[in-house]
């Protein structure tokens, strides 16, 4: 685990450039490699991409084969041969969100294992999209009919609509899921949204460990990915204040209130601002 590092380095600058050029469809492998490199001084984004190339080497997916056979070959190579699986021992450890460490250890969070699956698949001509399902990230081959899903955290388990629907009904506490809700949770998401979810995992992980600078790094990356996120503006203000950067914290919290004066927590944020003003 890497200690918190102050300042903005070249890896975050490179991520901002990727977003500026590509928007929501930024290259996911490079973006995730840059995230890992910002978090770890010894991480090399180019070496991380090379490690994904190595996983794709000698993996042949015949174009004449069905999508089911091609996905099965990819799953066999990653989960049976290479041994990728979810880390159930230290689930929320920050290294489970670092692409280079996940490739090296063959362990990680669901979303990072999905990134490996998508990016190795892309290298061998298989289009896989991420599915940001509540509580568990999965992937789905594009254009497959009927649609099916792969769960890399559980060794490449194949899921059908009925499996995800049952899970959604349990988590939502309802016996019926509306068509709109179902469509929202099972459609493919853009790479930018995938990286935001990785950042959210890291923000929670660092916060649980009391590393406010680490949580701030995740917030700052999310604001690069989506500058309009009012909640990230609020969280940045709170974190800055806790780190002793009171004037900056006040500025961001006031901005949050200006953007959304009717926010559900507006009264609480106003109280925080008043408290910080007394301290300054």
KEKOL-724008 format. One line per field, with one value per residue: chain; x, y, z of N, C-alpha, C in turn. Coordinates in Angstrom, 2 decimals, padded with zeros to 5 digits. Layout:
# residues N
chaine: c(A; ...)
nx: c(X; ...)
ny: c(Y; ...)
nz: c(Z; ...)
cax: c(X; ...)
cay: c(Y; ...)
caz: c(Z; ...)
cx: c(X; ...)
cy: c(Y; ...)
cz: c(Z; ...)
END
This chain:
# residues 280
chaine: c(A; A; A; A; A; A; A; A; A; A; A; A; A; A; A; A; A; A; A; A; A; A; A; A; A; A; A; A; A; A; A; A; A; A; A; A; A; A; A; A; A; A; A; A; A; A; A; A; A; A; A; A; A; A; A; A; A; A; A; A; A; A; A; A; A; A; A; A; A; A; A; A; A; A; A; A; A; A; A; A; A; A; A; A; A; A; A; A; A; A; A; A; A; A; A; A; A; A; A; A; A; A; A; A; A; A; A; A; A; A; A; A; A; A; A; A; A; A; A; A; A; A; A; A; A; A; A; A; A; A; A; A; A; A; A; A; A; A; A; A; A; A; A; A; A; A; A; A; A; A; A; A; A; A; A; A; A; A; A; A; A; A; A; A; A; A; A; A; A; A; A; A; A; A; A; A; A; A; A; A; A; A; A; A; A; A; A; A; A; A; A; A; A; A; A; A; A; A; A; A; A; A; A; A; A; A; A; A; A; A; A; A; A; A; A; A; A; A; A; A; A; A; A; A; A; A; A; A; A; A; A; A; A; A; A; A; A; A; A; A; A; A; A; A; A; A; A; A; A; A; A; A; A; A; A; A; A; A; A; A; A; A; A; A; A; A; A; A; A; A; A; A; A; A; A; A; A; A; A; A)
nx: c(000.84; 000.50; 001.71; 000.04; 000.34; 001.22; 000.15; -000.08; 000.66; 002.41; 000.89; -001.79; -002.17; -001.86; -004.11; -006.14; -005.68; -006.36; -009.13; -009.89; -009.41; -010.80; -013.21; -016.10; -015.52; -012.93; -009.74; -009.92; -008.06; -005.62; -006.37; -007.02; -004.53; -003.06; -004.33; -003.58; -000.85; -000.64; -001.37; 000.66; 004.06; 005.95; 004.71; 004.35; 002.76; 003.04; 004.21; 002.11; 000.19; 001.58; 001.51; -001.13; -001.16; 000.46; -001.17; -003.00; -001.51; -000.98; -003.55; -006.08; -008.94; -011.16; -012.62; -014.74; -016.00; -018.73; -020.09; -020.41; -018.59; -016.19; -016.17; -016.10; -013.57; -011.93; -012.63; -011.74; -008.98; -008.33; -009.44; -009.24; -006.69; -004.93; -005.81; -007.29; -009.29; -011.75; -010.78; -011.38; -010.40; -009.19; -011.12; -011.69; -009.18; -006.91; -005.10; -006.53; -007.84; -006.00; -004.81; -002.36; -001.49; -003.59; -003.40; -000.89; -001.22; -003.40; -005.78; -008.55; -010.96; -014.42; -014.89; -012.34; -011.40; -013.23; -012.41; -009.93; -010.90; -012.43; -010.46; -008.45; -010.05; -010.71; -008.24; -008.04; -010.00; -012.64; -015.60; -016.50; -018.67; -018.93; -021.08; -022.77; -023.97; -026.07; -024.21; -022.55; -020.27; -020.39; -019.78; -020.72; -020.97; -020.97; -023.75; -024.66; -027.18; -029.50; -028.99; -026.25; -024.27; -021.06; -019.38; -016.59; -015.49; -016.31; -014.97; -015.63; -018.30; -021.31; -024.09; -027.60; -030.42; -032.44; -031.04; -029.80; -032.06; -033.34; -031.45; -031.57; -034.19; -034.04; -032.18; -033.46; -035.71; -038.20; -040.83; -041.08; -039.50; -039.24; -039.46; -037.90; -036.04; -034.75; -033.59; -031.84; -029.96; -028.82; -027.73; -024.89; -022.03; -020.15; -016.55; -015.64; -017.52; -016.99; -014.41; -015.00; -016.44; -014.42; -012.84; -014.65; -014.76; -012.13; -012.14; -013.88; -012.44; -009.98; -011.00; -012.11; -009.78; -008.77; -007.20; -007.18; -006.03; -005.67; -008.36; -009.03; -007.51; -008.92; -011.38; -010.55; -009.76; -012.23; -013.51; -012.11; -013.02; -015.75; -016.60; -018.94; -020.03; -021.75; -021.77; -019.18; -017.86; -018.80; -017.76; -015.06; -014.70; -015.27; -013.23; -010.91; -011.22; -010.99; -008.37; -007.11; -007.00; -008.58; -009.71; -009.83; -011.55; -013.91; -014.48; -015.15; -017.35; -019.16; -019.49; -020.79; -023.26; -024.16; -024.51; -026.46; -028.79; -030.99; -030.25; -030.34; -028.80; -028.25; -028.62; -026.97; -024.46; -024.23; -024.00; -021.53; -019.89; -020.22; -019.05; -016.42; -015.70; -015.64; -013.42; -011.44)
ny: c(-001.19; 002.25; 005.26; 008.42; 010.98; 014.29; 016.98; 017.48; 015.27; 014.04; 011.88; 012.31; 014.59; 013.51; 011.87; 013.82; 014.91; 012.74; 012.60; 015.09; 014.72; 012.38; 012.22; 010.65; 008.19; 007.42; 005.66; 002.83; 001.04; 002.47; 004.69; 003.49; 002.46; 004.81; 005.85; 003.94; 004.41; 007.01; 006.55; 004.93; 005.13; 003.51; 002.42; 001.78; 003.03; 002.19; -000.33; -001.62; -001.71; -003.31; -005.70; -006.45; -006.87; -009.13; -011.02; -011.39; -012.51; -015.30; -016.13; -017.28; -016.41; -017.62; -015.99; -017.13; -018.53; -018.80; -016.16; -017.15; -019.29; -017.89; -016.18; -018.14; -019.25; -017.08; -016.75; -019.20; -018.94; -016.80; -017.37; -020.12; -020.94; -018.76; -018.07; -015.91; -014.29; -013.11; -011.06; -012.14; -012.02; -009.55; -007.50; -004.69; -003.55; -001.06; -001.82; -003.61; -002.11; -001.24; -001.47; -002.60; -004.08; -005.85; -007.39; -008.52; -009.95; -011.47; -011.08; -009.15; -006.42; -006.71; -004.85; -004.20; -006.69; -007.02; -004.98; -006.03; -008.29; -007.08; -005.57; -007.38; -008.97; -007.09; -006.82; -009.16; -009.03; -009.13; -007.68; -006.33; -005.10; -003.05; -003.53; -001.75; -002.87; -002.73; -002.90; -004.86; -005.30; -006.36; -007.95; -007.88; -009.49; -007.61; -007.37; -009.99; -012.40; -014.52; -011.95; -012.20; -012.44; -012.02; -012.90; -011.96; -011.86; -014.11; -016.23; -016.17; -016.84; -017.53; -015.51; -015.02; -013.02; -013.61; -014.24; -011.81; -010.26; -011.47; -010.92; -008.12; -007.70; -008.72; -006.97; -004.54; -004.96; -005.59; -007.20; -006.74; -005.29; -002.30; -001.68; 000.50; 000.78; -001.67; -001.51; 000.61; -000.42; -002.58; -001.92; -001.25; 000.61; 003.66; 003.96; 006.10; 006.21; 003.76; 004.17; 006.19; 004.76; 003.09; 005.02; 005.86; 003.58; 003.59; 006.01; 005.48; 003.38; 004.57; 006.49; 004.90; 004.03; 006.23; 007.87; 010.78; 012.30; 010.42; 009.85; 012.37; 012.48; 010.64; 011.96; 014.27; 013.13; 012.20; 014.62; 015.50; 013.66; 014.21; 017.27; 018.52; 017.33; 017.79; 016.62; 015.68; 018.10; 019.02; 016.97; 017.36; 019.85; 019.22; 017.37; 018.91; 020.77; 019.10; 018.40; 020.62; 022.74; 025.26; 027.63; 026.90; 024.76; 026.03; 027.57; 025.60; 024.34; 026.46; 026.86; 024.48; 024.91; 027.10; 026.00; 024.06; 025.03; 023.92; 021.49; 018.30; 018.21; 020.82; 022.55; 021.38; 021.62; 024.38; 024.91; 023.74; 025.41; 027.82; 027.11; 026.64; 029.20; 030.54; 029.36; 030.34)
nz: c(000.00; -000.79; 000.56; 001.09; -001.39; -001.86; -004.06; -007.67; -010.16; -013.13; -014.07; -013.40; -014.90; -017.45; -017.48; -017.46; -019.97; -021.59; -021.10; -022.11; -024.81; -025.56; -024.14; -022.81; -023.89; -023.40; -023.59; -021.76; -020.61; -020.57; -019.03; -016.55; -015.95; -015.60; -013.36; -011.43; -011.48; -010.48; -007.87; -006.94; -006.54; -007.83; -010.01; -013.48; -016.20; -018.91; -018.67; -017.41; -019.45; -021.20; -019.78; -020.06; -022.79; -022.83; -021.62; -023.61; -025.62; -027.73; -027.43; -029.20; -030.91; -032.97; -035.75; -037.00; -035.05; -032.69; -030.60; -028.09; -027.93; -028.24; -026.01; -024.05; -024.51; -023.85; -021.15; -020.13; -020.51; -018.81; -016.26; -015.69; -016.66; -016.06; -013.54; -012.42; -009.99; -007.58; -004.80; -001.80; 000.72; 001.49; 000.67; 000.22; 000.01; -001.08; -003.17; -004.64; -006.44; -008.23; -011.40; -012.34; -010.10; -009.78; -012.11; -011.68; -009.26; -009.76; -008.51; -007.30; -007.14; -008.25; -010.39; -011.35; -012.23; -014.24; -015.95; -016.77; -018.14; -020.19; -021.54; -022.29; -023.89; -025.89; -027.13; -028.53; -030.35; -029.38; -028.43; -025.46; -023.00; -020.08; -017.28; -015.05; -012.54; -009.63; -006.70; -007.73; -010.24; -013.59; -016.82; -020.33; -023.47; -026.44; -028.58; -028.30; -028.53; -027.04; -024.56; -022.34; -019.32; -017.75; -014.80; -013.54; -010.95; -009.65; -010.89; -013.65; -013.93; -015.66; -016.24; -016.54; -017.70; -015.87; -013.54; -012.80; -012.50; -010.32; -008.34; -008.30; -007.49; -004.91; -003.67; -003.99; -002.59; -003.63; -005.47; -008.09; -010.83; -012.52; -016.09; -016.87; -014.78; -014.98; -017.55; -017.13; -015.33; -016.63; -019.04; -021.18; -020.05; -020.42; -020.73; -019.10; -017.02; -015.84; -014.79; -012.98; -011.10; -010.14; -008.89; -006.92; -005.33; -004.35; -002.98; -000.84; 000.32; 001.13; 002.87; 004.90; 006.00; 007.16; 005.60; 004.39; 002.39; 000.39; -000.20; -001.17; -003.52; -005.11; -005.34; -006.72; -009.16; -010.05; -010.48; -012.66; -014.50; -014.48; -014.30; -013.53; -011.32; -008.52; -005.98; -005.69; -005.58; -003.13; -001.44; -001.86; -000.66; 002.03; 002.60; 002.17; 004.23; 006.47; 006.18; 006.97; 005.25; 005.27; 004.06; 001.34; 001.61; 002.50; 000.23; -001.70; -000.49; -000.36; -003.07; -003.72; -002.40; -003.84; -006.36; -005.89; -004.13; -002.89; -001.94; -000.27; 002.00; 002.58; 004.81; 006.75; 005.53; 005.40; 008.12; 008.61; 007.06; 008.45; 010.89; 010.04; 009.21; 011.64; 012.72; 011.08)
cax: c(000.00; 001.33; 001.33; -000.54; 001.31; 000.63; 000.43; -000.59; 001.80; 002.23; -000.10; -003.12; -002.20; -002.10; -005.51; -006.93; -005.53; -007.16; -010.53; -010.09; -009.37; -011.72; -014.48; -016.57; -015.03; -011.48; -009.21; -010.07; -006.84; -004.63; -006.87; -006.87; -003.09; -002.64; -004.84; -002.70; 000.46; -000.72; -001.48; 001.87; 005.24; 006.73; 003.89; 004.65; 001.57; 003.39; 004.40; 000.79; -000.41; 002.32; 001.06; -002.38; -000.78; 000.99; -002.30; -003.68; -000.62; -001.26; -004.97; -006.68; -010.39; -011.53; -013.74; -015.87; -016.64; -019.82; -019.69; -020.38; -017.32; -015.10; -016.17; -015.67; -012.11; -011.34; -012.83; -010.86; -007.60; -008.13; -009.86; -008.74; -005.25; -004.21; -006.22; -007.89; -010.52; -011.97; -010.08; -012.37; -009.71; -009.07; -011.94; -011.61; -007.81; -006.69; -004.42; -007.53; -008.32; -004.88; -004.80; -001.10; -001.44; -004.58; -002.83; 000.24; -001.66; -004.55; -006.83; -009.00; -012.38; -015.17; -014.77; -011.00; -011.37; -014.00; -011.54; -009.00; -011.65; -012.78; -009.30; -007.84; -010.97; -010.55; -006.99; -008.19; -011.12; -013.93; -016.15; -017.16; -019.04; -019.14; -022.45; -022.65; -025.11; -025.99; -023.51; -021.66; -019.98; -020.24; -019.57; -021.58; -020.52; -021.84; -024.46; -025.05; -028.63; -029.95; -027.93; -025.79; -023.29; -019.95; -019.02; -015.18; -015.15; -016.61; -014.36; -016.22; -019.64; -022.24; -025.37; -028.66; -031.30; -033.19; -030.15; -029.65; -033.36; -033.57; -030.57; -032.08; -035.41; -033.64; -031.53; -034.41; -036.80; -039.47; -041.06; -041.22; -038.58; -039.80; -038.64; -036.94; -034.96; -034.01; -032.78; -030.79; -028.94; -028.23; -027.11; -023.46; -021.65; -018.95; -015.34; -015.53; -018.33; -016.27; -013.32; -015.60; -016.78; -013.16; -012.48; -015.55; -014.30; -010.92; -012.49; -014.40; -011.38; -009.05; -011.71; -012.20; -008.45; -008.38; -006.28; -007.99; -005.35; -006.01; -009.74; -009.04; -007.02; -010.02; -012.35; -009.99; -009.85; -013.63; -013.84; -011.57; -013.92; -017.06; -016.50; -020.26; -020.52; -021.88; -021.43; -017.72; -017.48; -019.05; -016.81; -013.74; -014.69; -015.20; -011.90; -009.95; -011.37; -010.43; -006.92; -006.60; -007.02; -009.92; -010.23; -010.21; -012.74; -015.06; -014.78; -015.82; -018.65; -020.03; -019.82; -021.81; -024.53; -024.59; -024.97; -027.68; -029.23; -032.04; -029.69; -030.92; -027.94; -027.84; -028.55; -025.77; -023.28; -024.18; -023.48; -020.10; -019.25; -020.20; -018.05; -015.08; -015.45; -015.24; -012.06; -010.48)
cay: c(000.00; 003.42; 006.40; 009.53; 011.85; 015.58; 017.59; 016.90; 014.80; 013.85; 010.86; 012.95; 015.48; 012.65; 011.46; 014.97; 015.03; 011.67; 013.00; 016.21; 014.24; 011.28; 012.32; 009.46; 006.96; 007.37; 004.29; 002.41; 000.43; 003.51; 005.50; 002.73; 002.37; 006.11; 005.93; 003.12; 005.04; 008.15; 006.03; 004.18; 005.76; 002.57; 001.87; 002.29; 002.78; 001.44; -001.73; -002.17; -002.04; -004.47; -006.91; -006.84; -007.46; -010.48; -011.92; -011.66; -013.26; -016.72; -016.42; -017.20; -016.51; -017.66; -015.12; -017.97; -019.11; -018.02; -015.31; -018.00; -020.02; -016.94; -015.78; -019.31; -019.37; -016.00; -017.08; -020.31; -018.44; -015.90; -017.90; -021.48; -021.02; -017.70; -018.09; -014.68; -014.41; -012.02; -011.08; -012.21; -011.87; -008.11; -007.04; -003.26; -003.06; -000.18; -002.46; -004.31; -001.15; -000.85; -002.42; -003.34; -005.03; -006.89; -008.29; -009.26; -010.83; -012.24; -010.85; -007.77; -006.13; -007.08; -003.92; -004.30; -007.94; -006.76; -004.20; -006.99; -009.11; -006.24; -005.09; -008.53; -009.30; -006.13; -007.10; -010.33; -008.80; -009.42; -006.46; -006.58; -003.85; -003.11; -003.37; -001.22; -003.39; -002.31; -003.77; -005.85; -004.98; -007.52; -007.58; -008.56; -009.39; -006.76; -007.99; -011.38; -012.63; -013.63; -011.29; -012.88; -011.66; -012.76; -012.42; -012.33; -012.00; -015.49; -017.18; -016.18; -017.43; -017.00; -015.08; -014.66; -011.96; -014.06; -014.18; -010.42; -009.76; -011.97; -010.16; -006.76; -007.75; -008.90; -005.77; -003.44; -005.30; -005.56; -008.38; -006.34; -004.25; -001.60; -001.78; 001.60; 000.44; -002.81; -001.02; 001.48; -001.18; -003.66; -001.43; -001.02; 001.95; 004.18; 003.82; 007.15; 005.79; 002.66; 004.74; 006.89; 003.76; 002.70; 006.10; 005.83; 002.49; 004.05; 007.07; 004.83; 002.58; 005.45; 007.13; 003.93; 003.89; 007.51; 008.55; 011.80; 012.71; 009.42; 010.10; 013.59; 012.14; 010.00; 013.01; 015.12; 012.42; 012.19; 015.95; 015.53; 012.85; 014.87; 018.52; 019.00; 016.54; 018.64; 015.87; 015.65; 019.44; 019.02; 016.08; 017.99; 020.87; 018.57; 016.77; 019.99; 021.33; 018.14; 018.40; 021.89; 023.76; 025.74; 028.58; 026.13; 023.99; 026.94; 027.94; 024.50; 024.13; 027.54; 026.57; 023.43; 025.52; 027.96; 025.16; 023.33; 025.61; 023.09; 020.17; 017.67; 018.47; 022.22; 023.11; 020.85; 022.20; 025.77; 024.89; 023.46; 026.62; 028.78; 026.64; 026.86; 030.63; 030.93; 028.87; 031.14)
caz: c(000.00; -000.95; 001.38; 000.36; -002.01; -002.15; -005.34; -008.91; -010.92; -014.58; -014.39; -013.40; -016.07; -018.61; -017.43; -017.90; -021.42; -022.19; -021.02; -023.03; -026.20; -025.85; -023.43; -022.11; -024.52; -023.23; -023.54; -020.37; -020.09; -020.26; -017.93; -015.31; -015.68; -015.08; -011.99; -010.59; -011.41; -009.56; -006.51; -006.56; -007.14; -008.63; -011.09; -014.81; -017.05; -020.11; -018.27; -017.14; -020.75; -021.73; -019.09; -020.70; -024.08; -022.58; -021.35; -024.89; -026.52; -027.97; -027.24; -030.52; -030.94; -034.39; -036.13; -037.41; -033.86; -032.12; -029.49; -026.88; -027.91; -028.06; -024.60; -023.28; -024.64; -023.07; -019.75; -019.77; -020.45; -017.67; -014.96; -015.47; -016.89; -015.33; -012.14; -011.91; -009.19; -006.66; -003.52; -000.71; 002.00; 001.77; -000.44; -000.10; 000.02; -002.24; -004.29; -005.45; -007.44; -009.07; -012.51; -012.40; -009.00; -010.04; -013.12; -011.10; -008.18; -010.24; -007.51; -007.32; -007.03; -009.46; -011.52; -011.94; -012.98; -015.46; -016.84; -017.37; -019.09; -021.34; -022.29; -022.96; -024.96; -026.99; -027.82; -029.40; -031.25; -028.77; -027.84; -024.18; -022.34; -018.64; -016.82; -013.68; -011.79; -008.23; -005.77; -008.35; -011.63; -014.47; -018.21; -021.28; -024.86; -027.25; -029.69; -028.06; -028.38; -025.98; -023.79; -021.13; -018.56; -017.15; -013.48; -013.33; -009.54; -009.29; -011.82; -014.98; -013.89; -016.65; -015.67; -017.48; -017.21; -014.68; -012.38; -012.40; -012.05; -008.96; -007.45; -008.19; -006.68; -003.50; -003.14; -003.98; -001.68; -004.35; -006.29; -009.48; -011.26; -013.67; -017.31; -016.89; -013.84; -015.54; -018.67; -016.61; -014.62; -017.43; -020.28; -021.11; -019.62; -021.05; -019.92; -018.08; -015.87; -015.19; -014.01; -011.84; -010.07; -009.52; -007.98; -005.77; -004.46; -003.68; -002.03; 000.37; 000.93; 001.83; 003.99; 005.99; 006.60; 007.70; 004.70; 003.74; 001.17; -000.61; -000.62; -001.98; -004.86; -005.85; -005.65; -007.77; -010.45; -010.47; -010.99; -014.01; -015.33; -014.53; -013.55; -013.11; -010.19; -007.33; -004.78; -005.58; -005.12; -001.68; -000.76; -001.90; 000.38; 003.34; 002.77; 002.31; 005.57; 007.42; 006.00; 007.47; 004.18; 005.59; 003.08; 000.15; 001.95; 002.50; -001.16; -002.38; 000.12; -000.83; -004.47; -003.69; -002.03; -004.94; -007.46; -005.49; -002.85; -002.30; -001.67; 000.92; 003.16; 002.52; 006.16; 007.41; 004.89; 005.86; 009.48; 008.51; 006.58; 009.56; 011.84; 009.48; 009.22; 012.99; 012.93; 010.32)
cx: c(000.87; 000.82; 000.81; 000.55; 000.65; 000.92; -000.17; 000.59; 001.46; 001.15; -001.52; -003.25; -002.49; -003.54; -006.42; -006.85; -006.33; -008.63; -010.81; -010.17; -010.51; -013.09; -014.83; -016.04; -013.51; -010.99; -009.12; -008.78; -005.81; -005.09; -006.70; -005.40; -002.56; -003.13; -003.92; -001.34; 000.45; -000.72; -000.18; 003.08; 005.96; 005.96; 004.19; 003.47; 001.88; 003.57; 003.05; 000.09; 000.28; 001.86; -000.29; -002.13; -000.31; -000.13; -003.02; -002.82; -001.01; -002.71; -005.67; -008.19; -010.84; -012.73; -014.96; -016.62; -017.76; -019.30; -019.59; -019.05; -016.16; -015.02; -015.69; -014.16; -011.40; -011.47; -011.89; -009.42; -007.36; -008.39; -009.32; -007.21; -004.49; -004.63; -006.76; -009.14; -010.61; -011.17; -011.12; -011.73; -009.60; -009.81; -011.68; -010.20; -007.56; -006.03; -005.38; -008.17; -007.21; -004.69; -003.50; -001.02; -002.44; -004.05; -001.72; -000.22; -002.75; -005.72; -007.28; -010.48; -013.10; -014.90; -013.39; -010.84; -012.16; -013.18; -010.53; -009.71; -011.96; -011.56; -008.51; -008.74; -010.83; -009.29; -007.07; -009.48; -012.50; -014.43; -016.98; -017.48; -019.26; -020.59; -022.39; -023.87; -024.97; -025.27; -022.56; -021.50; -019.77; -019.98; -020.53; -021.00; -021.49; -022.47; -024.89; -026.56; -028.87; -028.76; -027.55; -024.63; -022.23; -019.60; -017.57; -014.80; -015.35; -016.17; -014.99; -017.59; -020.54; -023.57; -026.34; -029.49; -032.00; -032.34; -030.02; -030.97; -033.65; -032.71; -031.10; -033.34; -035.08; -033.07; -032.50; -035.58; -038.16; -039.59; -041.15; -040.29; -039.14; -038.90; -037.57; -035.74; -034.10; -033.08; -031.61; -029.64; -028.27; -027.63; -025.61; -023.14; -020.34; -017.74; -015.20; -016.32; -017.67; -015.18; -013.86; -015.94; -015.52; -012.73; -013.36; -015.16; -013.06; -011.22; -013.00; -013.29; -010.42; -009.74; -011.83; -010.87; -007.94; -007.39; -007.08; -007.34; -005.61; -007.43; -009.83; -008.52; -008.14; -011.06; -011.83; -010.03; -011.29; -014.05; -013.21; -012.52; -015.28; -017.02; -017.83; -020.80; -020.55; -021.49; -019.92; -017.19; -017.68; -018.01; -015.40; -013.64; -014.55; -013.80; -010.83; -010.00; -010.75; -008.92; -006.29; -006.54; -008.38; -010.49; -010.66; -011.46; -013.99; -015.46; -015.56; -017.20; -019.64; -020.43; -020.89; -023.18; -025.06; -025.15; -026.31; -028.17; -030.31; -031.55; -030.22; -030.11; -027.49; -027.68; -027.28; -024.52; -023.12; -023.62; -021.97; -019.36; -019.15; -019.14; -016.63; -014.72; -015.02; -013.80; -011.03; -010.51)
cy: c(001.23; 004.55; 007.52; 010.46; 013.17; 016.02; 016.83; 016.53; 014.58; 012.84; 011.44; 013.91; 014.68; 012.17; 012.59; 015.15; 013.96; 012.06; 014.13; 015.74; 013.29; 011.41; 011.02; 008.16; 006.85; 005.92; 003.82; 001.83; 001.48; 004.37; 004.78; 002.58; 003.68; 006.31; 005.16; 003.77; 006.26; 007.67; 005.39; 004.76; 004.81; 002.02; 002.57; 001.99; 001.96; -000.04; -002.39; -002.57; -003.24; -005.77; -007.38; -007.45; -008.90; -011.47; -012.30; -012.48; -014.74; -017.11; -016.21; -017.41; -016.48; -016.77; -015.93; -018.57; -018.20; -017.17; -016.12; -018.75; -019.07; -016.46; -016.93; -019.48; -018.30; -016.29; -018.19; -019.81; -017.62; -016.59; -019.30; -021.56; -020.02; -017.59; -016.79; -014.99; -013.23; -012.18; -011.01; -012.03; -010.41; -007.36; -005.57; -002.70; -002.21; -000.88; -003.28; -003.40; -000.68; -001.89; -003.23; -004.40; -006.17; -007.88; -009.14; -010.29; -011.79; -012.15; -009.41; -007.65; -006.54; -006.15; -003.97; -005.59; -007.80; -005.94; -005.11; -007.80; -008.31; -005.93; -006.23; -008.97; -008.37; -006.41; -008.30; -010.25; -009.08; -008.16; -006.81; -005.24; -004.07; -002.84; -002.98; -001.60; -002.98; -003.34; -004.76; -005.54; -006.27; -007.02; -008.38; -008.41; -008.53; -007.59; -009.42; -011.46; -014.12; -013.07; -012.13; -012.11; -012.60; -012.09; -012.82; -012.51; -013.44; -016.45; -017.25; -016.82; -016.74; -016.71; -014.74; -013.52; -012.37; -013.98; -012.75; -009.85; -010.21; -011.21; -008.75; -006.71; -007.91; -007.61; -004.60; -003.71; -005.25; -006.80; -008.04; -005.18; -003.61; -001.75; -000.69; 001.30; -000.68; -002.35; -000.18; 000.68; -002.26; -003.19; -001.25; 000.42; 002.36; 004.01; 004.88; 006.77; 004.64; 003.22; 005.53; 005.91; 003.24; 003.75; 006.12; 004.72; 002.93; 005.13; 006.47; 004.05; 003.46; 006.12; 006.18; 003.76; 005.20; 008.27; 009.55; 012.28; 011.70; 009.59; 011.34; 013.33; 011.54; 011.04; 013.89; 014.43; 012.38; 013.55; 016.19; 014.79; 013.50; 016.15; 019.04; 018.26; 017.38; 017.90; 015.78; 017.02; 019.53; 018.18; 016.68; 019.07; 020.28; 018.02; 017.85; 020.59; 020.40; 018.06; 019.71; 022.99; 024.44; 026.67; 027.86; 025.32; 024.84; 027.29; 026.85; 024.24; 025.24; 027.33; 025.51; 024.02; 026.44; 027.14; 024.51; 023.85; 024.80; 021.68; 019.62; 017.97; 019.92; 022.83; 022.66; 021.47; 023.66; 025.86; 024.63; 024.70; 027.65; 028.40; 026.90; 028.34; 031.11; 030.49; 029.71; 032.58)
cz: c(000.00; -000.07; 000.50; -000.17; -002.34; -003.58; -006.51; -009.77; -012.38; -014.93; -014.37; -014.57; -017.33; -018.65; -017.91; -019.41; -022.14; -022.22; -022.01; -024.48; -026.50; -025.16; -022.73; -022.66; -024.43; -023.17; -022.09; -019.81; -019.71; -019.08; -016.59; -014.95; -015.11; -013.64; -011.05; -010.43; -010.50; -008.11; -006.02; -007.29; -008.11; -009.83; -012.41; -015.73; -018.29; -019.79; -017.97; -018.44; -021.38; -021.08; -019.64; -022.07; -023.90; -022.31; -022.65; -025.86; -026.55; -027.68; -028.57; -030.42; -032.39; -034.70; -036.51; -036.22; -033.36; -030.98; -028.20; -026.78; -027.65; -026.62; -023.72; -023.34; -023.81; -021.58; -019.30; -019.60; -019.19; -016.33; -014.66; -015.61; -016.04; -013.87; -011.59; -011.09; -008.23; -005.38; -002.41; 000.65; 002.42; 000.67; -000.78; 000.01; -001.22; -003.42; -005.15; -006.50; -008.37; -010.16; -012.55; -011.31; -009.21; -011.06; -012.51; -010.08; -008.63; -009.25; -007.62; -007.07; -008.32; -010.64; -012.15; -012.72; -014.28; -016.46; -017.52; -018.45; -020.36; -022.19; -022.94; -024.12; -026.15; -027.80; -028.75; -030.23; -030.70; -028.05; -026.60; -023.54; -020.85; -018.29; -015.34; -012.86; -010.33; -007.37; -006.40; -009.83; -012.42; -015.88; -019.09; -022.68; -025.66; -028.37; -029.49; -027.86; -028.17; -025.18; -022.58; -020.54; -018.00; -015.83; -013.19; -011.86; -009.06; -010.40; -013.19; -015.04; -014.91; -015.99; -016.79; -016.89; -015.92; -013.42; -011.88; -011.89; -010.62; -007.96; -007.23; -007.34; -005.20; -002.93; -003.06; -003.05; -002.34; -005.21; -007.77; -009.77; -012.51; -014.89; -017.36; -015.98; -014.40; -016.66; -018.16; -016.01; -015.47; -018.75; -020.07; -020.75; -020.29; -020.14; -018.83; -016.83; -015.12; -014.28; -012.81; -010.72; -009.38; -008.51; -006.74; -004.79; -003.67; -002.65; -000.72; 001.09; 001.72; 003.03; 005.17; 006.70; 007.20; 006.85; 003.87; 002.45; 000.05; -001.12; -001.50; -003.38; -005.71; -006.25; -006.79; -009.14; -010.95; -011.02; -012.36; -014.95; -015.51; -013.70; -013.02; -011.88; -008.92; -006.06; -004.60; -005.15; -003.61; -000.95; -000.77; -000.83; 001.76; 003.59; 002.95; 003.72; 006.61; 007.34; 006.45; 006.45; 004.20; 004.53; 001.79; 000.41; 001.92; 001.07; -001.88; -001.79; -000.28; -002.28; -004.56; -003.38; -003.12; -006.09; -007.13; -004.14; -002.16; -002.00; -000.35; 002.17; 003.22; 003.91; 006.88; 006.83; 005.30; 007.28; 009.49; 008.06; 007.70; 010.60; 011.33; 009.47; 010.61; 013.26; 012.19; 010.76)
END
